């Protein structure tokens, strides 16, 4: 469409420009060609942005900088560590200051809050509430699968299993082949205590996304957590070692695995890495062990992390 439109635009521009400058000498030919090129480039840029706006489901984008902030925040989000997540939140807030209706900023901000609460600092429950707010705000702007996926995660954090399942099913109906949403079904089964089903759905994503490293890493992490919950500690450790990134998350779970394998020195080494990356880490401040529907499974994880020398509270 753009190419066909440009052919017509080029002909009209060329005719008008050459008509205006017909009496010029041949020395002006290059100047005329430059003017033609600049006009065509201007049309091309405008049409490309219009196409981008249609593809992301927005009628109009007044400020592309806000969208750019969101995409940069998404890259940081995939690193899953406290420092990168903090930077991602700053970018999202900057984007929302420019455009309060920028969907990608709302959804990435929501995930930043949910993941931070899960793995390193729940801030007395305020981050989960903030994640829920951004999911609802995203849904107000335009209902989509990502809103329901994030809402499902926040419902799990509050042990609202029926609501979590309903949101997850809505997301799957909208995007049945989306690997992230299929993976979210795996994590739902994981925290709900259905570990066999969790592994089954996580393996589906691993088969779909062999060429997407950050997706492979996070699905391997969730699968390792499912293996830990079924006391398959050696298998969980081997799977964690195959993860190329996620240093902070990997060190946490590796510490717990080594404890249960009786490898206390290795466990303490991993715990030291967690505290090196995030010195204020405290077990009472994370939601990971609280998310398990089976309290005994969550308690097993908490005790293993504590035995690895990760502090439980400010007084340790």
N, C-alpha and C positions, 0 to 999 in steps of 0.2 A: 504493500500500500504506500509506504513511504517512498520507495523507488519510483513507482509510477507517478506519484504526485510530484516528485522532484523533476522528472522529465518535463512535465508541463510547466512547472515553475521556472525551470532553467530557460525554456524557450521564450516565455513571456519576459523574463528579466533580460535575456540576451537581446530580444527585439527592442525593448524600451531603451536599454543602455546604449546600444549601437545607434539608435535613432537620435538620441540626445547628443551623441558625440560623433556623428557622421562626418562632420567637417573637420575633425581633428586630423593631425598628421599621423603617419604610421608610428612616430615616436611615442604616441600615447597608448599604443595597443596594449602594452603590459599593464598600465594603470587601469584600463578598462577591464581587462581580464581579472585583475585583483578585485575590483568592485563586484564583478559577477560572482566570483568565488565567495566573497564575504557574505553576499546576500543569500546564496544557496546554503552556506554553512549555518546562517541564522535560522533559515527555515527548517533545516535538518535537525538542529538542536531542539527547537520548539516541538517538532513532531515526535522526536524520540522521547522527550519528557512526557508528552501527552500519552504516548503508548505505555510508558512506565506507570503513569497514574492509573490507567485503565487496568493494567495487570495486577496492581496491588489493591484493586477494589475501591479506589477513592475517586470521587467525581473531580476533585481538583486538589492540587498540592500547592499551597501558597509559599511554603518555605521548605525547600528540599534539604536544608541543613538539619532540620529536626529528624527527618527520615535517616539521614546519614549518621547522626548520633546514635540512632537505634541500631543500625547495622553494625557499627563499630562496637557497641555494647554487646551485641550478640556474640561477636568473636571472643570478647573477654569472658563472657558467661561460660563458654565451652571449656575454659581452663579449670573451673571448679576449685578455685583457691581463694582465701579471704582477700588478698590484695587485689587480684583481678576483679573480683566481684564488687569490691568497693569502687573501683574505677568505673565499672559498668554502670553502677547506680548513679554516679556523678554525671555520666554521659546521658543517661535516661532523663535525669532531672533537668539537665540543660536543654534537651530536646523538647520536653514537655513545657518548659518555660517559653519556648518559641511557638509551639503548637500544642495546646492542651489536649487535642484530639488525635495526636499521633499514635496510632495503634501499636506499632512495633515498640515504642518506648514504654507504653503501659504494660505490654505482655512481658518484655524483658525485665522491667523493673519488678514485676510480680514474681518471676522466677528467681531473680536475685534474692529477694526477701525470703522466699520459701526455702531455697537451698541454704542460705546463710543460717536460717533458723534450724534447719535439719542437722547441719554438720558442725557448726562452731559457735553460734551465739543467737539464741532465740529472743534476747532482750525482753524477758518477762512476757512473752507472747505477743509483743507489738508487731514483730516482723510477719508473723502468720496473718495477723489482722490486716496489715498493709498489703500483703500479697493478695488476700481476698478482695480488698478494695480495688486494686488495679485490675483484677480479673473481671469484676463487675463493671468497672468503668470501660474496659475494652468491649465488653458485651453490649453496653449501652450504645457505644459508637457504631458497632456492627457485630452482630452475633456471629461467631465462628468457632471452629473446633478448638483453637488454642485457648479461648476463654474457658470452655468446658474442661479441657485438660488441666489447666491451672486450678480451676475450682475443685476438681476432683482431688488434687494434691492437698489443698487447704482443708477439705473435709476429712481426709485421712488423718491429718495432724490433730483434728479434734475428735477422732474416733466416730465420725458420722458416716458409717459404712454404707447405708442405703443411699444417702445423698451423693457420696463419692462414686458409687457404682452407676447411678443415674447419669451423672455428668460425664463419666467415662463412656457410657454407651451413646450418649448424644454426640460426643466427639468422634467416636468410631463410625457412627452413621454418616456424619458429614465428610470424614476423610478416612475411609476404611483401609486404605493402603499406606497411610502415613506411618513411617517407622517409629517416630517419637511417640505417637499415640498408642501404637501396638506395644511399645516398650512400657508405656504407662499402665497398660493393662497388666503387664508382668509385675510391675511394682505394686499394683493394687493387690494381686494375689499373694505377693511376698509378705506385705504387712498384714494381710488378712489371715495369714497362716496356711495358705494353700501352696506349699512350696513346689510341689511337682508341676502344678499349672504355671507357677511363676517361671520356672526354668523353661517350660515348653514355649511360652510366649516370648521370653527373652531370646531364646535360640532362634525364633523366627526372625527377629530383628537382626541378629548376627548374620543370618543367611542372606538377608536383604541388603545389608550395608557393609559388605566386605571392603569397600573402597572408601569408607568414610571413617577415618581414624578416631575422631572424638566420639562418634556414636558407638563404635566398637568398644572403646574404652569404658564408657559409662555403662553399657549393657553387660560387659564382663564384670564390672564392679557389682552391679545389682545381682547378677547370677552368683558371684562369690558370697554375697551376703545371704542369699538363699541357701547356699551350701553350708555356710557357717551355722545357720539356724537349724539345719538337719544334722549337725555335728560332724559334717564331712570336712574337717579342718584342713587336712592335707590337700584335698582337691581344691578347696577355696584358696589356699596359699599359692598353689601352682597357677591357678587362674589369675590371681592378683599379680603374680610376677610377669604375666604376659601383657599386662597393661603398659602402654608406652608413655602415658601422661598421668594426670590426676594424682600427683605426688602426695598431696595433703590427704585426700580420701583414702588412697592406697595405704599410706603409713598408718592411719587410724585402724583400719580393719586388719592389716598385717599384724599389728601389735596384739590384737585380740586373738588372732589365729595362733600366733607363736605361744601365747600363754596356754591355750588349750592343748597345744602339742608338747607342752613342758619345756619349751625353748625360751626361758625367761630372759637370758641375756639379749637374744634377738628381739624379744618383745620390747625390752627397755630401749634398745637402739631405735626402734620404730617410734616409740612414744617420744623420745627426745627429738626426733624429726618433726613430729606434730607440734611440739612446743617451740621448736626453732622457728617454724613458719608462723605460728600464732601463739605468742607467749601467754596470752590471757585465756587460753582454752581451759574450760571447766566442764566436766561431764554433766553437772546439774543444769548447764545452760543449753544443752543440745536436745533436739527432738528425736534423734535417730533411734535411740533405744526405747523411747516412749511411743513410737509409732506402731509398734507391734501389737496386734490384737491379743495375741497370746502373751500375757504378761511374763510368763516364765522365760520365754525366748528373749524378750527385751532385757529381762534381769540378767540372763546369762551373758548377753553382750556387754551390759554395763559392768558387771563384775569382772569380766575378762579385761576390759579396758582399764579398770581401776587397778587390777593386779599387775598390769604392765607399767604402772607408775604414772598414769595420767591422773591429774588431780580431780577429785570429786567436786570440791567447792573451794572458795577462797581460803578456807582454813583446812589445810591438808596435813 
